[in-house]
Amino acid sequence: MRQTWALLIDAYRDLNSRKLFWIVLILSTVVAASFFAVGIDDRGASIFGHVFFPDYNTHFVKRSEFYKEVFVGYGIDTWLSLVAIALALISTASIFPEFLAGGAVDLYLSKPISRIRLFLTKYFCGLLFVAMQIFCFCLTCFLVIGIRGGEWLPGVFLAVPIVLLFYSYLFAICVFWGVWTRSTIAALLLTILCWFVIFGVHFAEVAMLRMQYSDEVRSKQLEERITRESAILKQVDKQLAEQPDPVATQPTTRAAMAFWKTLFPGPDNENVDPRVRLRERTYDQLTADQEERLQYTGTIVFWHKAFYLVMTALPKTSETVDLLTRVLIKNTGMEGSDATRQSDDMSDDNRVQLEDQAQQMFIKELNSRSVSWVAGTSVGFEVVVMMIAAWMFCRRDY
């Protein structure tokens, strides 16, 4: 235990000696403190006292709700889920490459410390650094919401373990590349590349899920129309068979003749049974609907299942951020916030114009994905990557 504690202190001193450690830590605190400059009153929303949005005022939203919206929309969706993670990767990417380069590891290996213990201690030190960064950000936001918004919300600190879990997926990949390449730049670039690949798989799976539900709704609508049109054809054919030329159906007055000409324009309307025209139009529409229905063959369902299986094996970065939004909002009373969203993928910029029913099915599917699936499979991926990296670290000759 003393050896582990000594390693932790040494790792902290190493980070403390780096200017980047303090730059990132101070930057996170300054960004959160910038919320103090944002205000709202009966005149509107303002920055440093200058009103920019007069229509968005305390008559429209409560002061506490306004700061909750700023925290969720800006703090979570922008800073914690993207910028803070990128800064954390830049800050910690050099831990293992610098530790392995230039014989620095020889001093540690000369002591009676197991390699796996040394490896895990370095790994958790990197996570500890990021936890400090996230904690400082959340602490400042907690003070801003309490002082400026008048409501104290300890639930904002739930962001610390969830964002740290999100970061641990990428840090495990960064450690793997760092141990393999011994290069900080290579490890950082390859980790960012993997991040883009993971995001690409997630984006494709979500897009196909949208298309799948949209196709299901459209297919159902077509089936209902085909059923109605087939019933109409059957009824018209039955009437024509029983009364092929009934006098009662023939328009005899000028008003009736004008009505039928309006419905069925053409030179021979006077001599054509309107039921025949109705049958022709219904048959043409039925044929077109049947041809469109054949286009929905279930190909999207197949490809969605394929991407879903691939995504199951990969870490869920976007889904973990969604968990942060879902859990944090639920535990801080932000359910009524306009900034609340079911998913980042349902933002206004990327929203696919689905029918209401398809969109409800889509949102329900996203929310039904359990924490065990999102976090459990992601942690499983992280454990596998860390086991491979630890094996390379322990087997390599230094």
KASULLIN-V211080 format. One line per field, one symbol per residue. burial: 1 if it has 16 or more other C-alpha atoms within 10 Angstrom, else 0. A space follows every 10 residues. Layout:
burial->???
This chain:
burial->0000001100 1100100000 1001100110 0110110111 1001110000 1000011100 0011111111 1111111011 1001111111 1111111111 0000000000 0000100110 1110111011 1011111111 1111110110 1010111111 0111111111 1111111111 0111011101 1100100110 1101111111 1111111110 0100110010 0110011000 0000000001 1000000001 1001000010 0011100010 0110010010 0010000001 1011001100 1101111111 1111110110 0001001011 1111100000 0001000110 0100000000 0001101110 1100110011 00100000
